[in-house]
Amino acid sequence: MKKVRIGVLGVGRGAGLARSARLAPSVELAALCDMSEERLAKASATMGVQTTYTSYEAMLDSDVDAVLVASPMPLHVKHAVQALRAGKHVLSEVTAATSIEECWELFEAVRDSGLKYMLAENYCYMRPWSIVLNMVRAGLFGELYYGESDQLQDFASRLPHPDTVANWRTSELAMRKGHQYITHDLGPLYQAFGERVRQVVCLGSGQHHVSWAKADDTCVVLCETESGKLIRIRLDFFSRRPNNYEYYGLQGTKACYEAPRTPEEPHRIHVEGQTPPGTWQNLWEYDQYLSEGWKKMPADAINDHYDGGAPLMLEDFARCILDDTRPPIDVVDALNMTAPGLMSEISRERGGVPVEVPEFK
Ligand SMILES: NC(=O)c1ccc[n+]([C@@H]2O[C@H](COP(=O)([O-])OP(=O)(O)OC[C@H]3O[C@@H](n4cnc5c(N)ncnc54)[C@H](O)[C@@H]3O)[C@@H](O)[C@H]2O)c1
């Protein structure tokens, strides 16, 4: 069977995804690239990938079919556009872009290339979410009108001061207001609602933990979708508390879902006519709704990190190239998942006024 030969740019997060690639049947891990020779040598030895590059341009000149862009966030668009111009398909780490100007640059580069671009939003591929999403698509939720997500992850102690070292987490997540990492939260909800966010409102708590940071400890983004549905997202990278970065909730006219708040809790669902009134069922009672893609994945994929989403995501990317089909998270989806976070910064800076989100078409 033909496989897609993928070159990985950036072997931090990229090394984790490269490991996951071994569980994706249609992917061949062809090359690794990083300007850090030390990191590259370690990743090459761990993964047994012999072809390595310290120059991205050299990897783009090679015979890889596609590039996984896992460089720092502010370089995603630059590196994705370079790859497309070199005739390579792109799977880009999140988020898609760090400014609206970059969003348009990416949109136009993908359109002009005729190649595949997909956002590597692995949270859209989590197993429990695949059940929820298929239940939404099968009509069990009736009409959805509310969704929510929390990303509570304590980075405070791991953020270098901006004057000491160039670090994308500091520049993008600590030195900017609003939700600059919104795709993990909005991505899965965007899929469920099946429509883009047209305006956002953002307010924040102020900063109480890292004296030099500009970002709020907590900010809340309220999103209104194209047809007037409501999404609430909380981001917190600073508070001293147990992490929970996989919380989602959905409310429809006929069902509601809540992800666990603690590792001990189950995924809960209530479906009208099936769940006794006033009670919850365990989501896994509906595992017949697990996606076909998940059912075909090797058993090991379940134990891959983030509930195993990455191997299926890589497989889907390879399949859209081999079958010449629309990427499951194409450039318009990627920008619809990213731009509301960029506009939330403007809303927050202006005291919480509603701000429209550009439409990419
Ligand atoms: N989806 C997820 O769950 C998830 C988790 C972590 C990180 N990420 C994303 O992955 C990206 C990378 O994160 P990270 O933690 O690995 O960052 P990192 O800074 O640790 O690693 C980035 C690597 O890219 C290399 N690099 C940068 N520019 C390069 C160039 N021009 N040529 C060659 N190599 C270059 C650097 O040397 C570095 O090793 C981020 O954008 C982040 O958003 C996603």
The ligand as an SDF file (V2000), in Angstrom:
LIG
                    3D

 44 48  0  0  0  0  0  0  0  0999 V2000
   -1.4470   19.8020   20.0670 N   0  0  0  0  0  0  0  0  0  0  0  0
   -0.8880   19.7870   21.2660 C   0  0  0  0  0  0  0  0  0  0  0  0
   -1.4200   19.2110   22.1760 O   0  0  0  0  0  0  0  0  0  0  0  0
    0.4110   20.4980   21.4230 C   0  0  0  0  0  0  0  0  0  0  0  0
    1.2130   20.2900   22.5680 C   0  0  0  0  0  0  0  0  0  0  0  0
    2.4520   20.9750   22.6550 C   0  0  0  0  0  0  0  0  0  0  0  0
    2.8260   21.8410   21.6430 C   0  0  0  0  0  0  0  0  0  0  0  0
    2.0160   22.0160   20.5610 N   0  0  0  0  0  0  0  0  0  0  0  0
    2.4160   22.9130   19.4580 C   0  0  0  0  0  0  0  0  0  0  0  0
    3.6230   22.4720   18.8840 O   0  0  0  0  0  0  0  0  0  0  0  0
    4.4530   23.5750   18.5570 C   0  0  0  0  0  0  0  0  0  0  0  0
    5.8520   23.3240   19.0850 C   0  0  0  0  0  0  0  0  0  0  0  0
    5.8080   23.2190   20.4880 O   0  0  0  0  0  0  0  0  0  0  0  0
    7.0840   22.7350   21.3080 P   0  0  0  0  0  0  0  0  0  0  0  0
    6.6650   22.6770   22.7220 O   0  0  0  0  0  0  0  0  0  0  0  0
    7.6630   21.5410   20.6740 O   0  0  0  0  0  0  0  0  0  0  0  0
    8.0510   23.9970   21.0750 O   0  0  0  0  0  0  0  0  0  0  0  0
    9.6310   24.0130   21.2300 P   0  0  0  0  0  0  0  0  0  0  0  0
   10.0050   25.4420   21.1750 O   0  0  0  0  0  0  0  0  0  0  0  0
   10.0270   23.1830   22.3910 O   0  0  0  0  0  0  0  0  0  0  0  0
   10.1670   23.2440   19.9300 O   0  0  0  0  0  0  0  0  0  0  0  0
   10.1650   23.8150   18.6500 C   0  0  0  0  0  0  0  0  0  0  0  0
   11.3370   23.2520   17.8820 C   0  0  0  0  0  0  0  0  0  0  0  0
   11.3340   23.8360   16.5800 O   0  0  0  0  0  0  0  0  0  0  0  0
   12.6970   24.0340   16.2060 C   0  0  0  0  0  0  0  0  0  0  0  0
   12.7480   25.0630   15.1610 N   0  0  0  0  0  0  0  0  0  0  0  0
   12.2810   26.3350   15.2060 C   0  0  0  0  0  0  0  0  0  0  0  0
   12.5220   26.9740   14.0550 N   0  0  0  0  0  0  0  0  0  0  0  0
   13.1330   26.1000   13.2410 C   0  0  0  0  0  0  0  0  0  0  0  0
   13.6470   26.1790   11.9120 C   0  0  0  0  0  0  0  0  0  0  0  0
   13.5160   27.2780   11.1780 N   0  0  0  0  0  0  0  0  0  0  0  0
   14.2280   25.0930   11.3910 N   0  0  0  0  0  0  0  0  0  0  0  0
   14.3570   23.9680   12.1140 C   0  0  0  0  0  0  0  0  0  0  0  0
   13.8980   23.8250   13.3810 N   0  0  0  0  0  0  0  0  0  0  0  0
   13.2950   24.8850   13.9380 C   0  0  0  0  0  0  0  0  0  0  0  0
   13.3820   24.4580   17.4910 C   0  0  0  0  0  0  0  0  0  0  0  0
   14.7760   24.2370   17.4390 O   0  0  0  0  0  0  0  0  0  0  0  0
   12.6940   23.5840   18.5180 C   0  0  0  0  0  0  0  0  0  0  0  0
   13.3930   22.3730   18.7750 O   0  0  0  0  0  0  0  0  0  0  0  0
    3.8020   24.8120   19.1670 C   0  0  0  0  0  0  0  0  0  0  0  0
    3.3200   25.6480   18.1790 O   0  0  0  0  0  0  0  0  0  0  0  0
    2.6510   24.3040   19.9780 C   0  0  0  0  0  0  0  0  0  0  0  0
    1.4910   25.0650   19.8180 O   0  0  0  0  0  0  0  0  0  0  0  0
    0.8330   21.3740   20.4560 C   0  0  0  0  0  0  0  0  0  0  0  0
  1  2  1  0
  2  3  2  0
  2  4  1  0
  4  5  1  0
  4 44  2  0
  5  6  2  0
  6  7  1  0
  7  8  2  0
  8  9  1  0
  8 44  1  0
  9 10  1  0
  9 42  1  0
 10 11  1  0
 11 12  1  0
 11 40  1  0
 12 13  1  0
 13 14  1  0
 14 15  2  0
 14 16  1  0
 14 17  1  0
 17 18  1  0
 18 19  2  0
 18 20  1  0
 18 21  1  0
 21 22  1  0
 22 23  1  0
 23 24  1  0
 23 38  1  0
 24 25  1  0
 25 26  1  0
 25 36  1  0
 26 27  1  0
 26 35  1  0
 27 28  2  0
 28 29  1  0
 29 30  1  0
 29 35  2  0
 30 31  1  0
 30 32  2  0
 32 33  1  0
 33 34  2  0
 34 35  1  0
 36 37  1  0
 36 38  1  0
 38 39  1  0
 40 41  1  0
 40 42  1  0
 42 43  1  0
M  CHG  2   8   1  16  -1
M  END
$$$$
